């Protein structure tokens, strides 16, 4: 199993989200995981209507639970969804 698939299962990442890279930094005891949104549309976080993707936010990062003794960080550009009713809203994270 590829390491990206392993972390997708561990973190519960499903389409339209995917893990594009996992960097294991042994000397720093750190794991960096990049998550990407792969669809060109998504659900409005306010009303749930499927709408086109407007753009992406700047890269954000989150500290996740450690992977054994390694600190684990997630990186993602969250998409903004253009809803006709609610304007451009940041999509919910998985």
Z-matrix of the N, CA and C atoms (Angstrom, degrees):
N
C 1 1.460
C 2 1.525 1 108.58
N 3 1.329 2 116.32 1 134.85
C 4 1.452 3 121.36 2 176.49
C 5 1.521 4 109.95 3 -68.54
N 6 1.320 5 115.40 4 152.73
C 7 1.469 6 119.68 5 -177.14
C 8 1.535 7 110.95 6 -64.61
N 9 1.351 8 118.33 7 -34.43
C 10 1.464 9 120.78 8 178.11
C 11 1.524 10 110.57 9 -63.51
N 12 1.339 11 116.57 10 -42.48
C 13 1.466 12 120.76 11 178.67
C 14 1.529 13 110.54 12 -65.44
N 15 1.331 14 116.68 13 -39.21
C 16 1.460 15 121.45 14 177.86
C 17 1.533 16 110.64 15 -59.08
N 18 1.338 17 116.82 16 -49.35
C 19 1.461 18 120.07 17 -179.13
C 20 1.525 19 111.71 18 -70.50
N 21 1.329 20 118.75 19 -30.50
C 22 1.469 21 120.58 20 174.96
C 23 1.522 22 110.33 21 -60.65
N 24 1.324 23 116.62 22 -43.39
C 25 1.465 24 120.55 23 177.52
C 26 1.525 25 111.59 24 -66.55
N 27 1.325 26 116.80 25 -44.41
C 28 1.474 27 121.32 26 -179.63
C 29 1.521 28 112.19 27 -60.85
N 30 1.343 29 116.05 28 -40.44
C 31 1.462 30 121.01 29 -174.47
C 32 1.530 31 113.45 30 -94.00
N 33 1.334 32 117.29 31 -7.54
C 34 1.464 33 120.26 32 -179.16
C 35 1.514 34 113.14 33 71.96
N 36 1.323 35 117.55 34 34.08
C 37 1.462 36 122.57 35 -179.95
C 38 1.526 37 109.07 36 -84.43
N 39 1.328 38 116.87 37 123.12
C 40 1.463 39 122.75 38 -179.91
C 41 1.518 40 109.70 39 -128.55
N 42 1.338 41 115.71 40 163.75
C 43 1.458 42 122.75 41 178.23
C 44 1.532 43 108.91 42 -55.33
N 45 1.308 44 119.53 43 138.54
C 46 1.451 45 129.76 44 11.53
C 47 1.526 46 114.89 45 -88.54
N 48 1.317 47 117.47 46 9.79
C 49 1.460 48 121.91 47 176.26
C 50 1.528 49 108.57 48 -90.90
N 51 1.329 50 116.58 49 148.84
C 52 1.459 51 120.02 50 173.82
C 53 1.524 52 110.01 51 -152.32
N 54 1.302 53 114.93 52 153.81
C 55 1.462 54 120.37 53 175.81
C 56 1.518 55 107.10 54 -88.51
N 57 1.329 56 116.13 55 118.17
C 58 1.463 57 120.02 56 -177.21
C 59 1.519 58 112.39 57 -91.98
N 60 1.328 59 117.47 58 -25.34
C 61 1.466 60 118.65 59 177.09
C 62 1.525 61 111.09 60 -158.38
N 63 1.317 62 114.12 61 150.32
C 64 1.461 63 122.90 62 174.23
C 65 1.508 64 106.47 63 -131.08
N 66 1.320 65 116.87 64 120.17
C 67 1.460 66 121.77 65 178.49
C 68 1.516 67 108.62 66 -111.10
N 69 1.305 68 115.47 67 117.81
C 70 1.459 69 122.13 68 177.82
C 71 1.522 70 107.52 69 -96.72
N 72 1.318 71 116.21 70 110.85
C 73 1.466 72 122.60 71 -177.32
C 74 1.526 73 108.08 72 -102.56
N 75 1.329 74 115.29 73 90.00
C 76 1.470 75 121.77 74 -172.90
C 77 1.530 76 112.34 75 -59.24
N 78 1.327 77 117.66 76 -46.94
C 79 1.474 78 121.15 77 -176.07
C 80 1.524 79 111.74 78 -62.84
N 81 1.321 80 116.72 79 -32.07
C 82 1.473 81 121.02 80 -178.89
C 83 1.522 82 112.25 81 -95.31
N 84 1.320 83 116.94 82 -2.57
C 85 1.462 84 122.91 83 -175.50
C 86 1.537 85 110.42 84 49.09
N 87 1.347 86 113.81 85 57.53
C 88 1.452 87 121.17 86 -173.60
C 89 1.525 88 109.68 87 -141.62
N 90 1.332 89 115.70 88 145.53
C 91 1.458 90 122.57 89 173.01
C 92 1.522 91 107.70 90 -120.93
N 93 1.351 92 116.87 91 124.06
C 94 1.461 93 122.58 92 175.64
C 95 1.521 94 108.45 93 -107.83
N 96 1.325 95 116.61 94 125.91
C 97 1.463 96 122.27 95 -177.47
C 98 1.525 97 108.66 96 -122.26
N 99 1.343 98 115.93 97 124.88
C 100 1.460 99 121.29 98 178.20
C 101 1.527 100 108.57 99 -102.00
N 102 1.346 101 115.81 100 123.97
C 103 1.466 102 122.92 101 179.45
C 104 1.526 103 107.43 102 -110.69
N 105 1.345 104 115.98 103 133.70
C 106 1.463 105 120.97 104 -179.59
C 107 1.520 106 110.82 105 -122.83
N 108 1.338 107 114.89 106 149.54
C 109 1.465 108 122.48 107 173.35
C 110 1.516 109 106.42 108 -96.46
N 111 1.332 110 118.10 109 122.10
C 112 1.463 111 121.19 110 -170.61
C 113 1.524 112 114.70 111 -103.91
N 114 1.316 113 119.03 112 -6.44
C 115 1.467 114 121.12 113 -177.42
C 116 1.524 115 111.25 114 -91.57
N 117 1.336 116 115.75 115 161.46
C 118 1.465 117 120.59 116 176.31
C 119 1.525 118 112.41 117 -101.88
N 120 1.342 119 115.57 118 10.61
C 121 1.460 120 121.56 119 174.81
C 122 1.523 121 108.40 120 -150.57
N 123 1.325 122 115.83 121 168.09
C 124 1.457 123 119.55 122 179.60
C 125 1.514 124 110.83 123 -168.65
N 126 1.314 125 115.53 124 175.43
C 127 1.463 126 121.37 125 -179.15
C 128 1.528 127 110.22 126 -83.18
N 129 1.318 128 115.79 127 134.01
C 130 1.466 129 120.97 128 173.57
C 131 1.528 130 107.24 129 -62.94
N 132 1.341 131 118.19 130 130.03
C 133 1.463 132 119.54 131 -179.60
C 134 1.528 133 113.75 132 -67.81
N 135 1.333 134 117.76 133 -16.11
C 136 1.461 135 121.47 134 179.95
C 137 1.518 136 112.56 135 -86.83
N 138 1.351 137 116.44 136 -47.45
C 139 1.475 138 119.25 137 -172.28
C 140 1.527 139 113.71 138 -120.10
N 141 1.342 140 118.21 139 -9.72
C 142 1.456 141 121.34 140 177.71
C 143 1.515 142 115.36 141 83.10
N 144 1.343 143 117.85 142 -1.00
C 145 1.456 144 121.62 143 178.91
C 146 1.527 145 109.81 144 -66.56
N 147 1.340 146 117.11 145 136.62
C 148 1.460 147 121.03 146 176.81
C 149 1.524 148 108.10 147 -75.56
N 150 1.330 149 115.62 148 122.84
C 151 1.459 150 122.68 149 -174.91
C 152 1.526 151 109.46 150 -135.15
N 153 1.330 152 117.89 151 163.57
C 154 1.465 153 119.91 152 178.61
C 155 1.527 154 112.00 153 -70.21
N 156 1.315 155 114.98 154 151.85
C 157 1.468 156 121.00 155 174.71
C 158 1.525 157 107.68 156 -72.03
N 159 1.320 158 115.88 157 134.32
C 160 1.464 159 121.42 158 -178.81
C 161 1.530 160 110.60 159 -90.14
N 162 1.323 161 117.39 160 -55.29
C 163 1.462 162 122.77 161 178.57
C 164 1.521 163 108.30 162 -168.03
N 165 1.333 164 116.91 163 -171.26
C 166 1.460 165 122.67 164 177.99
C 167 1.520 166 110.01 165 -116.72
N 168 1.324 167 115.92 166 147.82
C 169 1.461 168 120.43 167 174.49
C 170 1.530 169 108.72 168 -79.18
N 171 1.311 170 116.50 169 174.56
C 172 1.461 171 118.95 170 173.78
C 173 1.530 172 107.95 171 -68.58
N 174 1.315 173 116.28 172 162.89
C 175 1.463 174 120.69 173 -177.94
C 176 1.525 175 109.62 174 -64.19
N 177 1.317 176 115.11 175 129.92
C 178 1.465 177 122.08 176 175.78
C 179 1.515 178 108.12 177 -112.60
N 180 1.313 179 116.50 178 158.24
C 181 1.470 180 119.94 179 178.51
C 182 1.520 181 109.85 180 -134.42
N 183 1.334 182 114.75 181 149.03
C 184 1.454 183 122.77 182 178.64
C 185 1.514 184 108.81 183 -134.53
N 186 1.301 185 116.63 184 142.90
C 187 1.459 186 121.71 185 170.68
C 188 1.518 187 106.87 186 -84.88
N 189 1.316 188 116.47 187 129.03
C 190 1.459 189 121.82 188 179.04
C 191 1.520 190 108.11 189 -107.02
N 192 1.310 191 116.83 190 177.61
C 193 1.463 192 120.57 191 174.10
C 194 1.524 193 109.70 192 -59.31
N 195 1.306 194 116.76 193 146.58
C 196 1.456 195 120.07 194 -179.70
C 197 1.519 196 111.60 195 -63.43
N 198 1.331 197 115.08 196 148.10
C 199 1.455 198 122.66 197 171.38
C 200 1.522 199 105.39 198 -99.75
N 201 1.326 200 115.31 199 99.76
C 202 1.461 201 122.38 200 -170.32
C 203 1.523 202 107.11 201 55.79
N 204 1.333 203 119.80 202 -123.86
C 205 1.469 204 120.41 203 -179.00
C 206 1.531 205 112.11 204 -91.19
N 207 1.333 206 118.40 205 3.09
C 208 1.458 207 122.31 206 -176.40
C 209 1.529 208 110.92 207 -92.11
N 210 1.325 209 116.68 208 130.04
C 211 1.463 210 119.57 209 173.97
C 212 1.528 211 107.53 210 -69.89
N 213 1.328 212 116.13 211 140.90
C 214 1.459 213 121.41 212 -173.58
C 215 1.520 214 109.58 213 -121.47
N 216 1.335 215 115.87 214 128.38
C 217 1.458 216 122.30 215 -178.86
C 218 1.517 217 109.88 216 -124.29
N 219 1.340 218 115.93 217 138.24
C 220 1.459 219 122.90 218 175.70
C 221 1.522 220 108.36 219 -107.26
N 222 1.337 221 116.18 220 140.21
C 223 1.462 222 123.09 221 178.50
C 224 1.521 223 108.45 222 -127.00
N 225 1.343 224 116.77 223 135.01
C 226 1.460 225 119.39 224 -176.64
C 227 1.527 226 110.35 225 -158.88
N 228 1.338 227 115.02 226 143.01
C 229 1.460 228 121.50 227 167.30
C 230 1.522 229 105.75 228 -96.87
N 231 1.315 230 116.96 229 106.98
C 232 1.461 231 120.08 230 -179.28
C 233 1.527 232 109.84 231 -73.06
N 234 1.340 233 117.35 232 133.92
C 235 1.457 234 119.63 233 178.43
C 236 1.526 235 110.97 234 -76.87
N 237 1.327 236 114.83 235 151.53
C 238 1.463 237 120.07 236 170.06
C 239 1.521 238 106.61 237 -106.36
N 240 1.324 239 115.32 238 135.19
C 241 1.452 240 123.11 239 -177.62
C 242 1.530 241 108.56 240 -103.29
N 243 1.347 242 116.90 241 131.92
C 244 1.464 243 121.40 242 -178.48
C 245 1.526 244 109.45 243 -93.87
N 246 1.316 245 114.95 244 98.71
C 247 1.468 246 122.03 245 178.20
C 248 1.530 247 108.62 246 -91.85
N 249 1.330 248 117.20 247 138.29
C 250 1.469 249 120.78 248 178.84
C 251 1.524 250 111.55 249 -66.01
N 252 1.320 251 116.94 250 -25.71
C 253 1.460 252 120.61 251 -178.66
C 254 1.527 253 111.93 252 -93.08
N 255 1.336 254 117.82 253 -43.53
C 256 1.452 255 121.92 254 -171.93
C 257 1.522 256 115.37 255 -106.19
N 258 1.319 257 118.40 256 9.21
C 259 1.457 258 121.99 257 -179.95
C 260 1.525 259 109.97 258 69.02
N 261 1.318 260 117.57 259 -156.01
C 262 1.473 261 121.80 260 -179.20
C 263 1.525 262 109.30 261 -85.98
N 264 1.330 263 115.84 262 120.10
C 265 1.459 264 122.92 263 -178.73
C 266 1.521 265 109.69 264 -123.96
N 267 1.315 266 117.13 265 143.14
C 268 1.459 267 121.57 266 176.82
C 269 1.523 268 109.66 267 -70.70
N 270 1.328 269 115.51 268 130.51
C 271 1.469 270 121.02 269 -178.82
C 272 1.523 271 110.17 270 -67.04
N 273 1.327 272 114.92 271 153.16
C 274 1.468 273 120.48 272 176.14
C 275 1.525 274 109.41 273 -71.09
N 276 1.317 275 115.70 274 146.72
C 277 1.466 276 120.77 275 177.75
C 278 1.522 277 110.18 276 -84.82
N 279 1.326 278 116.37 277 154.88
C 280 1.477 279 118.22 278 178.25
C 281 1.513 280 111.76 279 -71.39
